[in-house]
């Protein structure tokens, strides 16, 4: 019946994973409150009246700090598969992992010297 045998489960998973967001969006559209009053357009700040505009400029250091965190966090995720298969990979993979960690340490030292990790 299928040209690619063995992919029936993948097709079923693809269909179900496509239907779940559609069903969630449809349910939220049907169940949401329909009121369009002026309270709905205001900014919610813990039940207090908002003071000033919502469009303020943040310091670039906050974004740099978050970006450095995300980069190092994502890079360390790549070490988990290596750690799981460490006993089968051999010496070459160990040397490659050491080079990878050395690059991360050099990048961390560079970010530290540039002041990207200083909060104030």
N, C-alpha and C positions, 0 to 999 in steps of 0.2 A: 504494500500500500504506500509506504513512504519510500522515497528514493534514498534518503540517508537513514538507514536503520540504526536504532539505538538513540535517536534524538527525540523520541516521543515524550520522554519525561522532561527534557529541556523545553520543548514546545509548551507543554502543560504548565511548567513553572513560569515561562515567559508570559503566557496568557493570564495566569493568576496574579503575577506581580504587576501586570499592566492594569488589571481590573481593580486592585486594592486602592490605588490613589484616586481613580475615577469614582469609586464608591464613596470614599472619604470626602471628596470635594462635593459630590452630589448631596450627601447627608448633611454636610455643614451648610450648604446653600438652602436646604429645606428647613433646617432646625434653627437657623440664626434668628435673632430678633430683627424685626422689620422697621423699628422706629428710626426716623432720621431727624432727631432733634438737634439743637445746638450743643448739647452736652456730648454728643457722639463725636463732634469734630474737635473737641478740645484735647489737649495733651494730658494723659493720666500720670500724675506724679504722687503716688501714695495717698490719694484722696485730698490733696491740697490744691489750691488754685495755682496754676502755673504763673511763674514770674518771669517776664522777659520773653524773648523769642527762643524758638527751639533750634535755630540755626546758629550755633556758636562754633568758633574755630578752636579745635583742640591742638595742643602742642604736638609736633611731629614725632617727638620722642616716644609718645605712647604707641604710635603705630610702628615705629622701629622696634620697640621692645617686644610687641606682639609678633611682629614678623620674624624676629630672631628666635623667639620661642617656638613658633610654628615650624620654622625650618629645622631646628635641632630636634624637635619632637618627631617630625616626620622622618628625619634621617635615622633616628635611633630605632624606628619601627623596622627598618631594613635589616637590623641585626637579629631580630627574632627568628626568621627562617634559617639564618646561618647558624644560630645557636642550637636549633632543633636538630639540624643535620650535621652538626660539627664532627661527630665520630666517623661519618662516612666520607667527608669531603677531603680530608688529608691536609698535608702541610701547605700546599699552594693556596688553598682557601683560607688558611690561617694567616698567611702572609698578606693576602688581599684584604682580609678584615683588619689587620693591623694598619695597612695603608689607608683604608677607609677611616679608621678611628683617628689616625694622624692628621688627615685632611680636616676632620671635624674639630680637632683640637687647635689646629692652625687657624681655622675660621673663628673659633671661639676667642682665641687670643687677639685676633684682628678686631673683632667686634668689641672686645673689652678695651683695647687701646684706643679705639675710636670713640668710646664713651657711649656706645649703644646700649650698654647694660646698666647705666646709671639712671636712677629714677628721678632725681631732683635736677 
